[in-house]
Amino acid sequence: MICRECGAKMYLDDRDTNFKGNYDNYWNCEECQTSCIEQVRFAQSFKEIWHSENNDEVKDYEIKHQIKRG
C-alpha cells in the first residue's frame, strides 16, 4: 500500500482475519503519521479507512471500492 499523504510505501502492521476472504489489514507509514485500515471482503479490497496527524492537522476519511461480482 502506498501512503496517500506522503507517497511512501506503507508496511503491514497486523491482519485481523474473520474467515477466508474476509479480513482487515492494518497499514502504517514509517515516513509520516498516517495509518490505514483496509477492509477486504470477498477477497477484494472493499474500503480504506485513513487517519493522518501531520503538520498539526488531523484528517480522517474513507475510500470505498466497488466489489466485482461474478
C-alpha positions as CSV (number, residue, x, y, z in Angstrom):
1,M,0.0,0.0,0.0
2,I,1.2,3.5,-0.8
3,C,0.6,6.3,1.7
4,R,-1.9,8.9,0.3
5,E,-0.3,11.6,2.4
6,C,3.4,11.4,1.5
7,G,3.7,8.7,-1.2
8,A,5.9,6.3,0.8
9,K,5.5,2.6,0.9
10,M,3.5,1.5,4.0
11,Y,4.1,-1.6,6.0
12,L,1.5,-4.2,7.0
13,D,1.4,-4.0,10.8
14,D,-1.3,-6.5,11.5
15,R,-4.1,-8.6,10.0
16,D,-7.4,-9.5,11.7
17,T,-9.0,-12.5,9.9
18,N,-12.7,-13.4,10.3
19,F,-12.7,-16.2,7.7
20,K,-11.3,-16.9,4.2
21,G,-11.7,-13.8,2.0
22,N,-12.9,-11.6,4.9
23,Y,-10.2,-9.8,6.9
24,D,-8.8,-6.3,7.8
25,N,-5.3,-5.2,7.1
26,Y,-3.7,-2.5,9.3
27,W,-1.2,-0.4,7.4
28,N,1.3,2.2,8.9
29,C,3.6,4.7,7.2
30,E,7.1,5.0,8.5
31,E,7.7,8.4,6.9
32,C,4.7,10.3,8.4
33,Q,2.0,9.9,10.9
34,T,-0.6,8.1,8.8
35,S,-2.4,4.8,9.1
36,C,-5.0,2.9,7.1
37,I,-7.4,0.0,7.9
38,E,-8.1,-1.8,4.6
39,Q,-11.3,-3.9,4.8
40,V,-11.2,-6.9,2.5
41,R,-14.5,-8.6,1.7
42,F,-15.0,-11.5,-0.8
43,A,-11.1,-11.4,-1.2
44,Q,-11.3,-7.9,-2.7
45,S,-10.4,-4.5,-1.2
46,F,-13.7,-3.0,-0.1
47,K,-12.9,0.0,2.0
48,E,-9.9,2.0,3.2
49,I,-10.2,4.0,6.4
50,W,-7.4,6.6,6.6
51,H,-6.2,8.5,9.7
52,S,-3.4,11.1,9.5
53,E,-1.9,13.5,12.0
54,N,0.6,15.6,10.0
55,N,1.5,19.3,10.3
56,D,-0.7,19.8,13.3
57,E,-3.7,18.7,11.2
58,V,-5.8,15.7,11.8
59,K,-7.6,14.0,8.8
60,D,-10.0,11.1,8.8
61,Y,-11.5,9.8,5.6
62,E,-12.8,6.7,3.8
63,I,-12.4,5.4,0.3
64,K,-14.8,2.8,-0.9
65,H,-14.1,0.4,-3.8
66,Q,-16.6,-1.4,-6.0
67,I,-16.9,-5.2,-5.3
68,K,-16.8,-7.1,-8.6
69,R,-19.3,-10.0,-8.6
70,G,-19.5,-13.0,-10.8
